[in-house]
Amino acid sequence: MSPIVRRARGLLLRLIRRRRLTILLGIALAAPAGVVQLSGGSDAWWAEGLSLVAVATGMALIWTGVAGARPDWIDGAP
């Protein structure tokens, strides 16, 4: 794994531990992208695809902020 990918992964893992910041970042991503999706005013072909990715990422961050991060494994689970 490249150092850039490792740094980005570490940043994301540290971010999801801060629930309020995660929710705010999710809203900041999803709201403008949702406006682009619902308004249909963009003529650029790539804008709708980029806004779909931003909405999905924002919603995932909001969900993670609300539900919290789950552990990778549980000791003693069958």
C-alpha positions in Angstrom: 0.0 0.0 0.0 1.4 3.4 -0.9 2.2 6.0 1.8 -0.5 8.3 0.5 -3.2 5.7 0.7 -2.0 4.7 4.3 -2.1 8.4 5.3 -5.6 8.8 3.9 -6.8 5.7 5.6 -5.4 6.8 8.9 -7.0 10.2 8.6 -10.4 8.6 7.8 -10.1 6.3 10.8 -9.2 9.2 13.1 -12.1 11.2 11.7 -14.8 8.6 12.4 -13.9 8.5 16.1 -15.0 12.2 16.3 -18.7 11.7 15.8 -19.9 15.4 15.6 -17.2 16.3 13.1 -18.0 13.2 11.1 -21.7 14.2 10.9 -20.9 17.8 10.0 -18.5 16.7 7.3 -21.1 14.3 6.0 -23.7 17.1 5.8 -21.2 19.4 4.2 -20.7 16.8 1.4 -24.2 15.6 1.0 -26.2 18.8 1.0 -24.6 20.6 -2.0 -24.3 17.4 -3.9 -28.0 16.7 -3.2 -28.9 20.1 -4.6 -27.0 19.3 -7.8 -28.8 16.0 -8.1 -32.3 17.3 -7.4 -32.1 20.5 -9.3 -31.0 19.0 -12.6 -29.5 22.3 -13.6 -26.0 20.9 -14.3 -25.1 20.5 -18.0 -21.8 18.9 -17.4 -21.9 15.1 -17.7 -19.4 14.6 -14.9 -21.1 16.8 -12.4 -24.0 14.4 -11.7 -21.6 11.4 -11.3 -19.4 13.4 -8.9 -22.4 14.6 -7.0 -23.6 11.0 -6.6 -20.3 10.0 -5.2 -20.3 13.0 -2.8 -23.9 12.2 -1.7 -23.0 8.6 -1.0 -19.9 9.5 0.9 -21.7 12.1 2.9 -24.5 9.8 3.8 -22.0 7.1 4.8 -20.2 9.6 7.1 -23.5 10.7 8.6 -24.5 7.1 9.3 -21.1 6.3 10.8 -21.4 9.5 13.0 -24.9 8.5 14.2 -24.4 4.8 14.6 -20.7 4.9 15.7 -17.9 2.8 14.5 -18.1 -1.0 15.0 -15.1 -3.0 16.1 -13.3 -5.1 13.5 -13.8 -8.2 15.6 -15.3 -9.4 18.8 -13.3 -11.8 21.0 -15.1 -15.0 21.9 -17.8 -14.7 19.2 -18.9 -18.1 17.8 
